[in-house]
Structure formats: structure tokens, C-alpha cells
Amino acid sequence: MDAHADNDVVHVAFLPTPGMGHLIPLAELAKLLVSRHPITVTFITFAESASKAQKAFLDALPPTITSLELPPVSLADLPPDARIETRISVATARSLPALRTILKTLQQSTRLAAFIIDLFATDAFTVSKELGIPSFLFFTSNLLCLSLLLHLPDLDASTTCEYRDLPEPLQLPGCVPVPGPELIQPVQDRSNDAYKWMVHHGKHYRDADGILVNTFRDLEPETAKIMDEEDDERPPVYLIGPLIQSGSPDVESVNCLSWLDKQPRESVLYVSFGSGGTLTCAQLQELACGLEMSGQRFLWVIRSPSDHESSANYFNATSIDDPFAFLPEGFLERTEKVALRPVMSADGVYKGEEIARVVKELMEGEQGKRVREIAKELQDRGTRALMENGKSCMVITELANKWRSAVTDKL
């Protein structure tokens, strides 16, 4: 950055929705922008997601990345069982006046070139469009999920039954067919406000000047071809991933890495459901039993279960209760050294025996060997995508140049 004159530097504002799993990839994008281009960044965060972990994470970012916090808004009028998608969406809508003030201030104090929002905050487009700021959506998930949400408003208008009751799998352009019961959880109950918000966001994705997706071409080649085509119904799509956390690990990670270094190569199964994903008590028990019965080494990111909310840890990635208290008795003592699909039982829970079968096949079987080979190949391609002159790196450079040119043209 020192090599660039101050008047060459442009600014980009980010609005991540709560959840470390959303903040981390956005931060990785920000780090790439400020390290490779004359760009500075401001993160605008929600008070509802404030935590020691988030503050420490933001404080550790480069000095060219700063952060501001929106004032808290009341969600007390929402029902106790309101889903996380509803809570985030309502918090965004109620934060628009404060967001307008922050963006206007950034316009006055910086050469604000772009505003990038997370996938649940599309109401923020009303403010950025009003202020004339180029606005982009950052989509944390993959192209299949993006395609679903882009088509959701049309599906909502043309379908009357619940998607789990569709007689045939859903066929989206360029995507593998997806059976209705396997669609993402927020669209599985059309009477819930969370579903209505998902339809709302799907409509407003089209308001973006572009959609940045945390994936790479070799991972979803057929869907990427479809997204390459010009379409008046949606903005251009930019593949900029895979953006994953880099930098120094925390103390717990160091302890895990020390243990991993002592294990045979490719002998450990990693089990995680994201920064906010939460299992029910029954699911956690069955998973624990399945991992134990498999006889395989594993590293499990475990969180306290919840029988009421599958995203119970979303606003705060720290478990409220001690998660080990929910494990089967003696589990820790018995298992101190030990992307195939299991079959779900009729009650909607994956049973321990089925989990054990799939884990053992993944780690020891011929089918599992092929899966691991494919995963290794995709890992290599993903790494190359973000290297200098890699496909994703070149897309990020294209965006950075576009933002700088737009600001220069206004002068």
C-alpha cells in the first residue's frame, strides 16, 4: 500500500450478517483486496453479533481494514421460536437508518467505491442504491444454493405443496437434481416467516450490481457455465473462492494440530457443522455412537445441542453449555485416539450404525478412496484458483480495477 499515492486508494464497505462463518470469508476477501490493490476496507457489523471472538478477530485484521458497529435494535417483538433467518432479516431492516448515516459518512471521508453485503441483508440495497453506491452481494455458499434462491420467487409462485412433497427432484439449470426433502432447511416450511424472508431475499438478489460467490469454477463447472451466460433476470456472477481462514491459529487449534501431526497421513476424519450449526440431542448422541463404532480417528468440532433451533449458535459461536455433558457416558475415554452420504432413518435422524458404515467406507473402502482422491484434486485446484494469475484471483483483480475506475470516472 505504501507504493500508492493516497489519491489512488479507494474504499470498500462490507456488511456481514451475524455468524463467524459469514465474517471469516468476507475478511479473507478484504485481506486479498488490501494486500494486492490500493484499497482500504470498513466492516459494518451488527451489535447482535458482538462477541469477544468477533472483536478479537476484527482487531487482528490489517490496519487498512477497520470496523464500525451498528447500534443495537430491539427484536423483542419477534416470537421466541423465530428462526435465525428471520432475526437477521428483521435486524437488517431496522438498522437501515443507522446504516444510511454510516455510508454517507464514508462517502464524505473516503473514495467509497463499492458496498458488499452478506446474503441475508438485501434490504440494505435500498440505502446503497439511494446513495448511488455500486452494490454487490457476497454469497457464502455454493452455486447450487445460489441458483435455488434466485429461482425461489418463481418456485414460490408456481408451487403449492411443500417442497419435500414434490413428486420429482428439483432440476435447476446446470445443477444436479435435488430431492425436495434435501433442500435447505429454511425453505422446508412455507408457513414460517423464515421461508418468506428467503423468497424476499431471492427477489432482491437481482438488485445487486454483481454477485460474488465463495466457490471456484472447477468445483461446479456445469453450473458455472450457466452463470457465465448473460441473463437479464440476474446480475453477473463472479466466482472468487475458495476463501478460507488464514493466519495464526488459536491455542485450541495449536493443540489439535499437535495431535494431528502425530497421526498417520490421511487417517483422521474431520467433523464440523459450521460456526453456528447445531445438532439436536438425539443427533449428537447418534453421531457420537457412529464415530465410536467406526473405529476411525476423528477430530470433531463439538457444540452444545439444541432441540429447538438448528442455528442456535449462529449469533455467538461459543457454546452456552458444556457440550461434553451431552455425549454418551464414557465416550471421551473410549475414543481417546480414534463425502459419503448416510441414509436417513424414518424419524429424520441419521442412526449411529449408518454413520459408522459411511465413516468406515470413507476412511478404508474403495469408494472412500476415490472420494478422497477427488477431494485432494479439488483442494489443489482451489489452491491454484487464488494464487497469482489463478482464475479466482484474476476475477478479484477485475473487480478491484472496476471499482477504482468507477471512482476515477466520477472525478
N, C-alpha and C positions, 0 to 999 in steps of 0.2 A: 504493500500500500504506500510506503514512503516514496516510491518512484513516481507516483501520480500526483499531479497538482491538485489542490483542493477543489478547484472548479471542474475537475474531471470526475469527481466522485458523485455518484448518485445513491439514493437511499431506497430501501425496500422495507415495507412494513409487513409483519406476519401476524396472523390471528389464529393461534392454535386453540382448539377446543380442549376441555379438560381430559387428562389422561396422558401419562408419560409415553405410552405407545404412540400417541399422536405428536407429542412435543419432540421426541428424540429424532425422528426422520426429518422434521422441519428444521431442527437445529443442525443436522448434518448438511442439509441443503444450504442453510445460512453460512456454515463454515466454508463450504466449497465456494460460495459466491464471494465472500470477503477475502479469501486467500488467493483466488485466481483472477479477480476482477476489481476495478476501482468502485467498490460497492460497500456501503455500510447498511446495517440492519437494525430494526427495532422490533422486539417481540411485544405484542399487546396480549396480556394474559387475563384470565378470569379470576376474580377473587375466590370463586367457589372451588378452584383447583389449587389454591395456595397450600403449600406444604413445605416442610423442611427439605424433603427430597427435591422438590421442584426448584426451590430457592438455591440450594447448593448446586444443582445442575446449571441453572441460568448464570449464577455467579462464576462458574468455571469456564464459561464461553469466552472467546477472544474479546478484547476491549472494543473492537469495532462492531460488536453485537451487544446492544443494550436492551433493557426490558422495562415496560411500564405495566401497571396493573389497573384493570378496570375496577371501579368501585363496586362493592357487593350489591346484588339485587335480591329482593325477597322472593322466595319460591314457596312461602308458607301456605299459599292458597292451593297448591297442587296436592292431589290426593297422595296419601302415604305410599301407595303402590305405583306411583308414576314411574315409568321406565326412564332409563338414563337418556335415551334419545329425546324424550320429551323435556326432561330437565335441562339438558344442554340447549335445546332449541329455544325454550322459553327464556333461559338466561341470556341468550344472544339477543332476542327480540327486545328484552327490557334493558339491554345495555347500549342500544343504538344511540341515544343522546350523548352518553359519555364517549362512545367511540367516535362520534362526529367531531366532538371537541378535540380529541387526541389527534385525529387525522388532519384537522385543519391546522393544528399547531405544528405538526410535522411538515405540512405543506409550506408553512411560513418559515420554518427553521432549517429545512433541508431541501435538496432537489429530489423530492419524492417521486419515484418513477413507477412503482408498482405496489399493489396491495395483494397479498396472498392469504387466502382464508382456508380453514380446515373444512372438511366435508359436511359438518353439522351446523355451519354458521352462515348459510347462504343469505339470510336476511341482511347480513352486513353489506351485501352488494348494493342495497338501496342507498346506503350512505356513500360508498365509494363512487358509485355512478353519479350521484348528485354532485359530488365534489370534482368529478372529471378525472378520477384516478384509474388508470388501467388496472383491471381486477382479474385475479386468477384463482382458480380452485385448486387446492392440493388434495389429491385423493390418496389416502393412506394405503388402501387395499389394492387389489389387482384389477385387470381389465374386465374379467368376467363380472365381478361385482359392480364395477362402474357401468358396464353395459346393462346390467339388471336395473340399476337405479335410473339410468337415462330412459329406459323403456317402461319404468314403473307407472308413470302417469297414464300411458296408453293401456297398459295391462289392467290398471285400476278401472279404466273406463269400459274395457271390453270383457272383463271377467266378473262374474257374480259370486262364484264359490270361493272358499278359502283355497289358497294355492296348494296346500297339502292334499287337497281333494281333486286336483287336476287329473284327468284320466291319462294324459301323456306327459312325459318330461317337457320342461320348458326349453325351447330351442331359440337361443339368442344368436344374432349374426356372428359367425366366426367362433362361437363358443361350443364347448361340449354340452350335450343335452343334460339338464339338471332336473331330477325328480322334484316335484313340489315340496315334499317333506324336507328336502335338503337345502332349500333356500334359506337365506339368513334369517335369524330369529325375529328381528324387528318387523318383518313383513308377514309373519305367520298368523297374526290375529288382526283382521281388518277392522275390528270394532275398537281396537286400542288406539289411543292418541299417538302412540309411537309410530304406528303404521301411517297415520295421516300426516305426520311430520316427514316421514320418509318420502311419501308422494310429493309433499310440498318441496322438499329439497331437490328431488329429481326434476321437478319443473324448473327450479331456479338454477340448476347446474347450467342451463342453457343461457343464463345471463352472464356467464363468465366470458372474458376475452380469450381464455385458454384454460385447459385442464392439465395440470401436472400430475403424473401418476407415478407412484413409487414402485415401478416394475421395470423390466427390461425386455427388449424385443425377443431374445432367444427363449425366454420363459413362456411367452404366449404369442408365438409367431402368427398364427392364423387370425387371432383377434386383433393383433397389431396391424395386420394388412387392412382389415375393415376400418380401423380407426384412422389409418392413413388417408382414406378416401375423403374428399371434401363432402361435407354434409351441411345443408342449410339449417338442419334441425338441431345441430350441436356445435359447440366451439371446437377449434383444433385441439388435438390431444398430443401432449409431449411426454415421452417416456424418459424419466430421469433417474431411475433406480438402478440397482438396489441401494437405498440409503439406510445404512445400519450404523449403530452406535460405534464410535471410535474414541480413542483416548484412554486415559488411565482407568483401570477397573477399581471398584471399591474393595474394602477389606474382605467382605464375604466372597467376592469374586476371586480375589487372590487365593483364598483358602481352597475354593473349588478348583482353581487352575492347578494348584499344587497337587491336589489329589488326582486330577486328570492326567498330569504329567507322569504319574506312576502306573497308569493303566496301559494295557496293550493297545496299539494303534487301532482305531475304528472299532473299539469294543464297548463304547458307552452310549446308551440311548439318552437323548436329551428330551425332557418332557416339560412343556410350558404352554400356558393358555393365554399368554399376553400379559400386559401390565395390569389389566383390570378384570380379566376373565375369572369367573368364579364358578366352581362346581357345587352341586348340592351335596349334602352329607352322604347320600346313597352313592352318588357318582364317585366321590372321593374314596369311599370305602372299597368300591369295586375296582377302581384304578389301582389302589394300593395292593389289593389282593392279586390283581392281574400282574402287576410288575413283580411282585414277590414270586408268584408261581412260574413266571417266565424264566427265572434263574439268571437273568441278564444284569450286567452292570447298568446303572442308570443315574442320571442327575436330574432331579425333579425340582422345579420352582414351585413350591407349595404355598398356597394361601388358604386362609380360613374359608370354610364352605358357607353357602347360604342357600336355604330352601326357597327363598322368595325372589331373589334378583340375580340374574346371571352376570350382571356387571357391577356387583356390589363393591368391588374395589376400584371402580373406574375413577372417581374423583380423588382418591388417595390410594396410591399403590401399596401402602403399608397395611398388612392385615390387622384388624382390630383385636381379634382374639389370637391365642397361640394356636397356629394351625396344627401343630403336632398333637394337640389334645384330641383331635378328631380322627387320628389314624387308628387302625386296629391295634389292639393290645399286643405289645411285643414286636410290632412291625419294625421299629428302628433297630432293635437288637438283632432281629433275624436277617435284615437286609444291609448290614454294615459292610459291603464291597461289591454287591451285585449290579413310508407314507402310503404302511399298508392300511386298508380300511377294514375295521372290525364290523361285524354285523350287529345291529341294534336289536335288543330284545323287544317283546311286545309292549312292555311298560315304558319304553323310551330310554332305558338305561343300558349302557354297554356293560355286560357282565364280565367278572374277573376272568373266567375261563376263556372268553373270546379275546379279551385284551392280551392274556398270556399267549394265546395261539398266534396272534398277529405280531406281537413283540418278538417271539421266538423265530418266526419266519423272517421278519425283517433283519434280525441280527445274525441268523445262522442259515436260513434257507436259500435256495437258488433264486426264487423270486425276489427275496430281500436283497440278494447280492446285486441283481440287476437294478433294483431301485436305488441302491447306494451308488452304483456306477453312474446312473443318470444324475443323481444329486451332486456328485462330485464334478461331473461335466458342467452342470448348470452353475455350480459355485465358481468354477474357473471362468465361465463366460460372463457371469455377473461381475466378477472382479475386473475383468478386462473392460467391461462397459463403462466403468468410472475412471479408468486410467486415462492419461492424456491421449487424446485422439480416439478414445473409446466412444461408442455410439451415444451413451447417455451423457458423457462429458461434453460431447460436441453439441448436444441439444441444450444443455445448461449454458454453454457459451453463446449459442444462438439467442437464447432468451436474454442473457445479460446484455448482449450487444443491442438487441431490440429495445430494451428498457433505456439504455443510455442514449440511443439515437432518438427515441421519442422525446426525452427531456431536452436534448440538444436542439431538436427541431422547433421546440416551443420558444427557445431563446431568440 
